Amino acid sequence: MEFSAPDMVEGIAHVVAVEGAMVWLEPEQTTSCGSCASSSVCGAKGGIGTTANRLEARRFSLENHPGLVVGERVVVGIRENTLIKASLTAYAIPLGTMLGAGIMAQWAAGSDGITMAAMVAGLALGLGISRLSAGHLASRGDLAPRFIRRANTGGTCKIT
């Protein structure tokens, strides 16, 4: 069995600022962004603030080791397994602790009020655990996108 590096999920970003050894990037919106069924709630269209404010909130930084300049398009990537870890951290841990606390409270007390209180406490505990787990992932650098290559004009990302 051959083991190789995990696949990368790629995206295109624009260099919007260079500050010393760091560059600031904004992800490029795809043509389908904002046209899906949930566009009214995701913030891609409409929502709070202006388009500039929403784009600024999505900015992220990378080390400028390849000598990038403002206006360049680059391909950045994050490992596929990192997305799985992040989604489990954000969703599965709080949901699991909430449901587990609710099940235990219902089994032990049999009262809806106590069950609801236990579920709220379980959710709070799960959110705390998620925050610690996300901090651990971030401190290891797992959540940071990586520079892959400069993007060609009109180029797209690799689809795996």
C-alpha positions, 0 to 999 in steps of 0.5 A: 500500500502506498502512502502519499501526501493528502490531497489539497483543496485549492482556491484562488486568492488575490494579494491585496496588501504586502506588509514586510514578510507577510501578504494579505489575501482575499479569496476570489468569489466563484461565479456560482457564489451567491446563486445557490438556495442558501445565498440569502443567509450565507452572507455572500449577497446582502447581509450585514455591512457592505461588500468591502466589509465582508471581503475584508473579514475574509482576508487572511495572511501568509508569509511572503516567501515567493515575493508576491506583489499586490494584485497578483492571483495565487492558488492557495490550498489546505489539506483535505483532512484538515477540513474534516478535522475543522468541521468535526471540531466545529459541529460534531463535538458541540452536537455530541456533548449536547445530545449526550448530556440530554440523553443522560439527563432524560435517562436519569431524571426523566424530566423535560426541564432537566433534560433541556438544562442538561442539553444547554450545559452540554452544548456550552461544554462542547463549545468550550472543548471545540474552542480548545481543540481549534486553538490546538489545531491553529497553534500547530498551523493546521488551519493555515492555508498554504501557498501552492503556486501563482495562478495563470490569468483566467486559470482555475483550481485543480478539481480532485 
